[in-house]
Amino acid sequence: MENVEVFDALNKGRGLRATKVFKAGDVIFTEPSFAAVVFDSLSQQVCHTCFRHQDKLHRCSQCRFAHYCDRTCQRAGWDEHKQECAAIKKCSKVPNETIRLAARALWRIEKDGSIVSEGQLTTLDQLEDHVADMSADGLKELKGNVHNFLDYWPHSSQQHEVDRVSHIFGVIKCNAFTLSDQRGLQAVGVGLFPNLSLVNHNCLPNCTVILNHGRYVSELRAQERISQGEELTVSYVDLLNVSTDRQQLLKQQYFFDCTCECCSQHLKDDLMMAIKEVNGKKPSDLEVKEVTQLSLKALEKIEKARVEGNYHEVVNLCKECLEKQELVLADTHLYKLRVLSTASEVLSYLHYFSEAADYARRMVEGYMKLYPPNNAQLGMALMRAGVTHWHAGQIEVGHSMICKAYGILMITHGPTHSITKDLEAIRTQTEVELRLFQQNKDAYYNMRETALKKVPMSAMAEVIQDSIKKLFRSK
């Protein structure tokens, strides 16, 4: 771990800083998870070893809970699963993902000790648990998890005091990282990465964390040039919330007051809550209040319809809401962006690509004014919007967006990540089509129409469509 060092970050506790200069896209360090589990809700859809989505998974015949791609993955994961397997069989009930993660972490410590590699900079015992800072509801949940953990934990394993178990649960709450599937498109699990837990938060960070190389190995990547001695930071929350909301989320989840420049100076808050000005005239305060309240109620209805799978209802609700927002809220307003995002994704899922492309374009234009240039979420949004425009036959705009997305994801994800490889293939395809379009538009549209009759969607584009399908199937 020669690229970083631990230092006292004053009111933020310990932190990590660079011991050399990094440029945008550099991998600062990689770290395999100390322990990781699949989400409860996806336990039958995601391999418990490699975290890949698969249509047909092989189930463990002993506990009948863990699922695997094949025998190879099952054998590879047996060392981590065998104690879990016996515990589940004994209890005849599968505990929640937090309890399963705590158990896997303690079994790992029992087997290998607290430090499992020369590059490990800290241990789980040394990480903050913030148990003393938890609310009454948080403590109630913690005590429930500890009680269920002790029922689940086998007598044959090393026994632990309640305080030790409580500490592990506190560490999970404050330090666990969400794990994505093989394409980085959907959250599928949660894991512990001790070194990454030392990286402090900033709403405008200089680094990003990405899961790469399969089997839940994390990379800390530089988003911009980082000087020697500069603190390394990542964002614990999405930037697309006003500063007071971000601060509240950080306080509730991570128990600290964010004083970064973005929060202290309320950067971009004006854009995120911007109202529309037409011919120098602004809507009244009453109009803004009414549309804001309407938007919040509409977003709740939209989410309910989405979860229930009523996608045409989602589209109708989005259109109704956008009609009310149109003359009042600017296209950078958070509530408008959320409706535009949902409308574009649902319409794309339903194959109404031309309509979806219009909403996607407006969404991306808003994102580009709010997100910093090398932001992974901006890159993913550009990718989806670019593919939507491509499907709609708007090859020039589509290819341009795909190229911009590729440039961002090369920095945030790197050239070896599966989503970057897929995007490179799409970029190559759209480049060929763009040249044909520029040479002979009629020939291009004839070719496209013929291709669509044979194959409604290219194999590469299905990568994006699959992610949208998974999004709207979740409940």
Backbone torsions as a table, in degrees:
resi	resn	phi	psi	omega
1	MET	NA	48.7	-175.6
2	GLU	-74.1	-12.8	-177.1
3	ASN	-82.3	-14.7	-175.8
4	VAL	-136.9	162.9	173.5
5	GLU	-143.5	150.6	177.4
6	VAL	-81.5	138.6	177.0
7	PHE	-143.9	166.2	178.7
8	ASP	-83.2	110.2	-178.8
9	ALA	-91.4	28.9	176.6
10	LEU	57.5	-118.9	-174.4
11	ASN	-66.7	-10.7	178.7
12	LYS	-95.0	1.1	-177.4
13	GLY	80.4	-146.2	178.2
14	ARG	-76.9	154.2	176.5
15	GLY	-149.1	179.0	176.1
16	LEU	-118.3	142.1	174.4
17	ARG	-132.8	158.3	-176.3
18	ALA	-76.9	141.4	175.0
19	THR	-103.5	5.7	177.2
20	LYS	-154.5	172.0	177.9
21	VAL	-81.5	136.8	175.0
22	PHE	-121.8	145.3	174.1
23	LYS	-106.3	163.7	-178.3
24	ALA	-55.9	130.2	179.9
25	GLY	97.3	-11.9	178.8
26	ASP	-68.8	141.5	172.5
27	VAL	-85.7	118.1	-177.6
28	ILE	-79.7	-46.5	169.9
29	PHE	-162.0	159.7	173.9
30	THR	-114.6	154.5	-179.3
31	GLU	-153.0	122.7	173.0
32	PRO	-74.4	155.2	-179.1
33	SER	-67.7	146.0	173.3
34	PHE	-73.9	-37.7	175.4
35	ALA	-159.1	149.5	-178.4
36	ALA	-155.7	150.7	177.8
37	VAL	-142.0	156.3	174.3
38	VAL	-80.4	146.2	175.7
39	PHE	-57.6	146.9	176.5
40	ASP	-53.5	-45.4	-173.7
41	SER	-67.4	-17.2	-177.1
42	LEU	-117.8	16.7	-172.9
43	SER	-63.8	-22.8	179.7
44	GLN	-102.2	0.5	-177.4
45	GLN	-115.1	-12.6	-174.7
46	VAL	-126.9	135.4	178.9
47	CYS	-63.5	132.9	-177.2
48	HIS	-78.9	-4.5	176.0
49	THR	-104.2	-53.5	-174.9
50	CYS	-101.6	-5.7	177.4
51	PHE	62.8	29.5	176.2
52	ARG	-91.0	143.1	170.5
53	HIS	-73.1	133.1	176.7
54	GLN	-141.1	147.3	178.7
55	ASP	-72.0	-41.7	-178.5
56	LYS	-125.4	113.5	-179.3
57	LEU	-108.8	151.2	177.8
58	HIS	-89.3	127.9	-176.3
59	ARG	-94.4	140.5	174.9
60	CYS	-60.9	124.9	-175.8
61	SER	-75.2	-15.0	-178.2
62	GLN	-85.5	-62.2	-177.8
63	CYS	-88.9	-19.0	179.8
64	ARG	59.8	22.1	177.9
65	PHE	-112.6	-51.9	-177.4
66	ALA	-69.8	141.5	179.9
67	HIS	-125.8	146.9	-175.1
68	TYR	-139.1	156.2	177.4
69	CYS	-58.8	-45.6	-175.2
70	ASP	-165.4	-173.5	-179.8
71	ARG	-63.3	-32.5	-179.9
72	THR	-62.1	-47.9	178.0
73	CYS	-65.8	-36.8	-179.4
74	GLN	-64.5	-43.2	178.3
75	ARG	-65.1	-40.5	-178.8
76	ALA	-65.0	-31.2	-178.3
77	GLY	-94.8	-0.3	-173.7
78	TRP	-64.3	-38.0	-177.8
79	ASP	-59.1	-36.7	178.9
80	GLU	-84.0	-27.1	-173.1
81	HIS	-91.7	-20.8	-168.5
82	LYS	-61.0	-41.0	178.6
83	GLN	-72.9	-37.6	175.3
84	GLU	-61.2	-42.2	-179.2
85	CYS	-59.2	-47.5	-179.6
86	ALA	-65.7	-38.4	-178.8
87	ALA	-66.9	-40.1	179.4
88	ILE	-66.4	-41.5	178.2
89	LYS	-61.7	-40.9	-178.7
90	LYS	-65.9	-42.6	-176.7
91	CYS	-80.6	-21.7	-174.5
92	SER	55.9	22.4	177.7
93	LYS	-150.4	134.1	-178.1
94	VAL	-88.9	123.0	178.2
95	PRO	-73.8	170.2	-178.2
96	ASN	-70.5	168.9	-174.6
97	GLU	-60.8	-32.7	179.7
98	THR	-66.8	-42.9	178.3
99	ILE	-66.5	-41.8	179.3
100	ARG	-63.4	-38.0	179.2
101	LEU	-68.5	-42.4	178.0
102	ALA	-60.7	-42.6	180.0
103	ALA	-64.6	-43.9	179.2
104	ARG	-62.7	-38.6	179.1
105	ALA	-64.0	-44.2	-178.7
106	LEU	-71.1	-34.5	174.3
107	TRP	-64.8	-37.4	178.3
108	ARG	-64.5	-42.8	178.4
109	ILE	-64.5	-41.6	178.9
110	GLU	-60.3	-37.6	-177.2
111	LYS	-83.9	-46.9	-170.5
112	ASP	-112.7	-9.3	-175.1
113	GLY	91.1	175.4	-176.1
114	SER	-73.7	-31.1	179.6
115	ILE	-109.4	117.7	-173.1
116	VAL	-106.5	-2.9	177.3
117	SER	-153.9	158.6	-179.7
118	GLU	-64.2	-27.2	-177.9
119	GLY	-87.0	3.4	-178.6
120	GLN	-77.0	123.4	-172.9
121	LEU	-92.2	-17.0	-178.9
122	THR	-153.1	172.9	177.5
123	THR	-119.5	166.3	177.7
124	LEU	-62.5	-33.8	179.7
125	ASP	-66.8	-25.9	-177.8
126	GLN	-88.2	-11.3	179.7
127	LEU	-78.0	152.2	179.9
128	GLU	-69.6	139.2	176.3
129	ASP	-110.3	-21.2	177.8
130	HIS	54.2	28.4	177.5
131	VAL	-60.7	-38.5	-178.7
132	ALA	-67.0	-19.0	-177.8
133	ASP	-95.6	-4.2	-174.2
134	MET	-70.3	149.3	175.7
135	SER	-72.8	172.8	178.4
136	ALA	-60.5	-41.4	178.4
137	ASP	-66.4	-39.3	179.0
138	GLY	-64.0	-41.6	178.5
139	LEU	-67.1	-36.5	178.1
140	LYS	-63.1	-44.3	177.6
141	GLU	-63.5	-41.6	179.4
142	LEU	-60.7	-47.4	-179.2
143	LYS	-62.6	-37.7	176.8
144	GLY	-63.4	-42.2	178.4
145	ASN	-65.2	-41.0	178.9
146	VAL	-63.1	-44.3	179.4
147	HIS	-60.0	-47.0	-179.6
148	ASN	-68.6	-33.4	177.4
149	PHE	-62.5	-45.1	-177.5
150	LEU	-65.2	-31.6	174.5
151	ASP	-69.3	-33.9	-176.8
152	TYR	-80.5	-35.8	-172.5
153	TRP	-67.2	126.3	-175.1
154	PRO	-70.1	147.5	176.4
155	HIS	-67.1	-23.9	-178.5
156	SER	-74.8	-17.9	178.7
157	SER	-88.1	164.7	177.8
158	GLN	-59.4	131.5	-177.6
159	GLN	-86.0	147.7	-175.6
160	HIS	-128.1	146.6	176.1
161	GLU	-69.1	157.4	-179.9
162	VAL	-58.8	-39.5	-179.2
163	ASP	-62.5	-38.6	-179.9
164	ARG	-66.6	-45.0	179.5
165	VAL	-64.4	-42.3	178.5
166	SER	-60.5	-39.7	178.8
167	HIS	-61.3	-43.4	-179.8
168	ILE	-62.3	-41.6	177.8
169	PHE	-65.1	-37.8	176.6
170	GLY	-64.4	-40.4	177.8
171	VAL	-62.9	-42.1	179.0
172	ILE	-61.6	-44.5	-178.2
173	LYS	-61.0	-39.4	-173.4
174	CYS	-95.5	-19.8	-169.3
175	ASN	-127.0	-8.7	-177.1
176	ALA	-69.5	147.4	179.2
177	PHE	-110.1	141.0	174.9
178	THR	-72.8	138.1	178.9
179	LEU	-105.7	140.1	179.8
180	SER	-104.4	167.2	177.3
181	ASP	-74.6	-174.9	-172.6
182	GLN	-63.0	-21.8	-179.5
183	ARG	-102.8	1.1	178.0
184	GLY	70.0	22.1	-174.0
185	LEU	-103.6	-16.0	-177.2
186	GLN	-146.3	138.1	174.7
187	ALA	-71.1	128.3	-175.4
188	VAL	-126.6	-10.4	-177.2
189	GLY	-168.4	-170.6	-178.1
190	VAL	-142.8	144.9	-177.0
191	GLY	-146.7	163.9	178.2
192	LEU	-109.6	129.2	179.7
193	PHE	-131.5	95.4	-173.1
194	PRO	-55.4	-45.2	-178.5
195	ASN	-64.8	-43.9	179.4
196	LEU	-62.6	-29.7	-179.6
197	SER	-65.2	-17.0	178.4
198	LEU	-81.5	-12.6	-178.7
199	VAL	-80.0	120.5	-176.9
200	ASN	-79.2	168.0	-176.6
201	HIS	-88.1	147.0	164.6
202	ASN	-149.7	136.6	-178.9
203	CYS	-66.4	-23.4	172.3
204	LEU	-121.5	78.1	-171.2
205	PRO	-78.1	166.7	174.8
206	ASN	-100.8	-1.1	-179.8
207	CYS	-134.0	164.9	172.3
208	THR	-138.4	153.1	178.4
209	VAL	-108.0	132.2	179.2
210	ILE	-136.0	142.5	174.3
211	LEU	-87.9	127.4	-175.3
212	ASN	-144.1	171.7	175.2
213	HIS	64.5	13.2	179.2
214	GLY	70.1	174.5	176.1
215	ARG	45.3	45.9	174.7
216	TYR	42.8	59.1	170.1
217	VAL	-102.7	127.2	-177.4
218	SER	-95.8	151.1	172.7
219	GLU	-122.9	133.7	168.6
220	LEU	-97.7	116.2	-173.5
221	ARG	-117.2	142.7	177.6
222	ALA	-77.0	129.8	176.8
223	GLN	-89.9	-15.9	-177.7
224	GLU	-153.7	177.9	177.4
225	ARG	-66.5	132.3	179.9
226	ILE	-120.6	126.8	-178.5
227	SER	-81.3	157.5	174.4
228	GLN	-62.3	132.6	-178.9
229	GLY	88.7	-7.3	-179.4
230	GLU	-78.3	140.4	178.4
231	GLU	-68.1	141.1	176.4
232	LEU	-91.7	132.0	-178.7
233	THR	-135.4	152.4	171.7
234	VAL	-131.7	167.2	177.9
235	SER	-100.5	127.1	179.0
236	TYR	-83.0	-17.2	-177.5
237	VAL	-134.3	162.9	177.9
238	ASP	-70.1	136.0	178.4
239	LEU	-62.3	-28.8	-174.2
240	LEU	-77.7	62.8	168.2
241	ASN	-147.9	146.6	177.5
242	VAL	-64.9	157.8	-170.7
243	SER	-56.4	-41.5	-179.1
244	THR	-64.2	-36.9	177.9
245	ASP	-69.1	-41.2	176.8
246	ARG	-61.4	-44.9	-180.0
247	GLN	-60.9	-39.8	179.1
248	GLN	-65.3	-43.5	177.9
249	LEU	-61.4	-43.8	-179.3
250	LEU	-65.8	-38.1	178.8
251	LYS	-66.4	-42.8	-178.0
252	GLN	-68.2	-42.7	-174.0
253	GLN	-89.1	-37.6	-171.8
254	TYR	-119.6	-2.5	170.6
255	PHE	63.1	40.1	172.3
256	PHE	-142.6	157.7	178.1
257	ASP	-95.4	116.9	-178.4
258	CYS	-77.0	123.9	178.8
259	THR	-120.1	24.5	179.6
260	CYS	-64.2	164.8	-177.6
261	GLU	-57.6	-39.8	-177.6
262	CYS	-61.4	-40.4	-180.0
263	CYS	-80.0	-45.3	-175.5
264	SER	-66.5	-29.8	179.2
265	GLN	-102.6	3.9	178.1
266	HIS	52.8	43.5	-178.5
267	LEU	-63.1	136.6	177.4
268	LYS	69.3	-3.1	178.7
269	ASP	-59.2	-37.8	-179.1
270	ASP	-63.7	-38.8	178.0
271	LEU	-70.2	-39.6	-177.8
272	MET	-67.5	-21.6	178.4
273	MET	-116.9	21.1	-172.3
274	ALA	-68.5	143.8	174.0
275	ILE	-104.3	161.4	-174.7
276	LYS	-87.6	139.6	177.4
277	GLU	-117.7	119.7	-178.3
278	VAL	-115.0	118.8	-179.0
279	ASN	51.7	42.2	177.6
280	GLY	76.3	4.3	-177.8
281	LYS	-111.2	130.4	179.8
282	LYS	-104.1	151.4	175.9
283	PRO	-67.3	157.5	180.0
284	SER	-71.9	161.7	177.9
285	ASP	-58.9	-36.9	179.7
286	LEU	-64.9	-42.5	178.2
287	GLU	-61.6	-43.8	-179.8
288	VAL	-62.2	-44.5	179.7
289	LYS	-62.1	-44.9	-178.5
290	GLU	-64.1	-44.5	-178.7
291	VAL	-70.1	-34.9	177.4
292	THR	-63.1	-47.0	178.9
293	GLN	-64.7	-41.0	177.2
294	LEU	-61.0	-41.5	-179.1
295	SER	-61.9	-43.6	-179.8
296	LEU	-62.8	-43.5	178.4
297	LYS	-65.9	-40.7	179.8
298	ALA	-64.1	-40.3	179.7
299	LEU	-63.0	-34.8	175.9
300	GLU	-66.0	-43.3	178.8
301	LYS	-65.6	-40.4	179.5
302	ILE	-61.8	-44.5	179.9
303	GLU	-64.6	-40.7	179.1
304	LYS	-62.6	-45.0	179.1
305	ALA	-65.5	-37.3	178.7
306	ARG	-62.8	-47.6	-178.9
307	VAL	-62.8	-35.9	-179.4
308	GLU	-80.9	-4.8	177.7
309	GLY	80.9	15.6	178.0
310	ASN	-87.8	74.6	-169.2
311	TYR	-69.6	-34.2	177.2
312	HIS	-69.1	-33.4	174.5
313	GLU	-66.5	-38.6	175.9
314	VAL	-57.5	-46.4	-179.6
315	VAL	-61.6	-45.3	-179.8
316	ASN	-62.3	-43.2	179.4
317	LEU	-64.2	-40.5	178.6
318	CYS	-62.9	-44.3	-178.8
319	LYS	-65.1	-41.6	178.5
320	GLU	-62.1	-43.4	-179.0
321	CYS	-66.4	-43.9	-179.8
322	LEU	-63.3	-35.0	178.2
323	GLU	-62.5	-39.9	178.0
324	LYS	-71.1	-35.2	-176.7
325	GLN	-76.3	-26.2	-164.5
326	GLU	-52.4	-46.3	-175.7
327	LEU	-93.8	3.5	-175.3
328	VAL	-118.9	-45.8	-175.5
329	LEU	-103.4	139.4	176.7
330	ALA	-72.8	162.8	-178.2
331	ASP	-72.3	-6.4	174.2
332	THR	-96.7	-2.0	179.6
333	HIS	-66.9	133.8	-174.6
334	LEU	-56.5	-43.5	-176.9
335	TYR	-66.7	-35.7	178.6
336	LYS	-70.3	-41.1	178.7
337	LEU	-62.4	-37.3	-180.0
338	ARG	-66.9	-37.6	177.6
339	VAL	-70.8	-42.8	178.1
340	LEU	-60.5	-41.9	-180.0
341	SER	-62.5	-48.2	-179.6
342	THR	-64.7	-42.9	-179.7
343	ALA	-61.2	-44.1	-178.4
344	SER	-65.5	-40.2	-178.0
345	GLU	-70.4	-41.5	-179.1
346	VAL	-69.3	-43.3	178.9
347	LEU	-63.8	-37.4	176.5
348	SER	-65.0	-42.2	177.5
349	TYR	-60.2	-36.6	179.5
350	LEU	-84.7	1.5	177.9
351	HIS	71.2	23.2	170.8
352	TYR	-93.0	71.9	-166.3
353	PHE	-70.1	-37.9	-178.5
354	SER	-62.2	-44.7	178.9
355	GLU	-67.8	-40.9	179.2
356	ALA	-62.3	-37.6	-177.9
357	ALA	-62.5	-38.4	-179.6
358	ASP	-63.8	-45.4	178.2
359	TYR	-66.2	-39.8	-179.3
360	ALA	-63.9	-40.2	179.3
361	ARG	-61.9	-45.6	179.9
362	ARG	-65.0	-38.6	178.0
363	MET	-61.9	-47.8	-178.1
364	VAL	-64.2	-39.3	178.0
365	GLU	-60.7	-37.8	176.2
366	GLY	-69.1	-44.4	179.4
367	TYR	-58.5	-40.6	-175.6
368	MET	-67.4	-20.8	175.9
369	LYS	-85.1	-15.9	-174.7
370	LEU	-107.8	-44.0	-178.6
371	TYR	-80.9	149.0	171.0
372	PRO	-67.9	162.6	-171.1
373	PRO	-57.2	-48.8	-175.1
374	ASN	-98.5	64.6	-178.9
375	ASN	-111.3	130.8	-175.5
376	ALA	-62.0	-39.2	-179.3
377	GLN	-67.9	-35.5	174.7
378	LEU	-65.2	-42.8	178.8
379	GLY	-60.6	-42.9	179.6
380	MET	-67.3	-38.5	178.6
381	ALA	-65.1	-41.6	176.9
382	LEU	-63.3	-38.7	178.8
383	MET	-62.1	-49.5	-179.7
384	ARG	-62.7	-42.0	179.8
385	ALA	-66.0	-39.4	179.1
386	GLY	-63.7	-43.5	179.0
387	VAL	-65.7	-37.9	178.2
388	THR	-62.1	-45.0	177.4
389	HIS	-63.7	-38.3	177.5
390	TRP	-60.5	-46.9	178.9
391	HIS	-62.4	-32.0	-178.8
392	ALA	-79.2	-1.9	-179.3
393	GLY	83.8	8.7	179.0
394	GLN	-94.0	71.6	-167.6
395	ILE	-65.9	-35.8	-177.5
396	GLU	-66.3	-50.3	179.0
397	VAL	-66.6	-41.7	-179.2
398	GLY	-59.5	-48.1	-179.1
399	HIS	-64.2	-40.1	179.0
400	SER	-60.5	-45.6	179.1
401	MET	-64.8	-40.9	-179.7
402	ILE	-63.5	-39.5	177.9
403	CYS	-65.0	-41.8	177.9
404	LYS	-64.0	-42.7	178.5
405	ALA	-61.7	-42.4	-179.2
406	TYR	-62.4	-40.9	178.9
407	GLY	-62.2	-38.3	179.2
408	ILE	-71.9	-46.6	-176.3
409	LEU	-69.7	-24.2	173.0
410	MET	-62.5	-30.8	178.1
411	ILE	-84.5	-48.1	-174.0
412	THR	-79.3	-31.0	-177.0
413	HIS	-112.7	-29.5	-179.1
414	GLY	88.5	161.3	-174.0
415	PRO	-69.6	-19.5	-176.4
416	THR	-92.7	-9.2	-179.8
417	HIS	-68.4	143.1	-174.5
418	SER	-61.6	-36.5	-178.8
419	ILE	-69.0	-34.1	177.5
420	THR	-68.1	-40.2	177.6
421	LYS	-63.3	-43.4	177.7
422	ASP	-62.6	-41.2	-178.9
423	LEU	-67.8	-34.2	176.5
424	GLU	-63.1	-40.4	177.6
425	ALA	-64.5	-41.6	177.8
426	ILE	-64.5	-41.8	179.7
427	ARG	-61.0	-41.7	178.5
428	THR	-64.0	-42.9	-179.7
429	GLN	-64.1	-46.6	-178.4
430	THR	-68.6	-28.2	177.0
431	GLU	-66.0	-41.9	176.7
432	VAL	-62.7	-45.3	-179.0
433	GLU	-66.2	-36.0	179.7
434	LEU	-64.6	-40.2	178.5
435	ARG	-63.0	-42.1	178.1
436	LEU	-64.0	-41.6	179.5
437	PHE	-60.7	-42.6	-178.5
438	GLN	-69.7	-29.5	-179.8
439	GLN	-81.0	-40.9	-175.4
440	ASN	-157.2	98.3	-175.6
441	LYS	-63.4	-41.0	-179.5
442	ASP	-62.1	-42.7	179.6
443	ALA	-63.3	-38.7	-179.8
444	TYR	-63.8	-48.0	-177.3
445	TYR	-67.5	-34.1	175.6
446	ASN	-64.4	-44.1	179.0
447	MET	-62.4	-42.7	-178.2
448	ARG	-65.4	-42.8	179.8
449	GLU	-63.2	-41.8	178.1
450	THR	-63.9	-43.5	-179.2
451	ALA	-64.1	-39.6	-178.8
452	LEU	-67.1	-31.7	177.6
453	LYS	-68.9	-35.2	-179.6
454	LYS	-81.5	-47.9	-178.0
455	VAL	-132.5	105.1	-176.5
456	PRO	-58.1	-24.0	-175.0
457	MET	-150.5	134.2	-179.5
458	SER	-68.3	157.0	-179.0
459	ALA	-60.3	-40.0	-179.3
460	MET	-68.6	-36.8	-179.1
461	ALA	-67.6	-22.6	179.8
462	GLU	-64.1	-22.6	175.2
463	VAL	-55.1	-46.9	-179.0
464	ILE	-71.3	-42.8	-179.0
465	GLN	-62.2	-38.7	179.0
466	ASP	-60.5	-40.6	-179.8
467	SER	-64.3	-38.3	179.7
468	ILE	-68.6	-40.7	178.6
469	LYS	-60.6	-43.6	-179.7
470	LYS	-64.7	-37.6	179.4
471	LEU	-59.9	-43.9	-174.5
472	PHE	-87.2	-6.1	173.6
473	ARG	-89.3	-18.5	-175.8
474	SER	-66.5	145.3	-178.2
475	LYS	-136.9	NA	NA
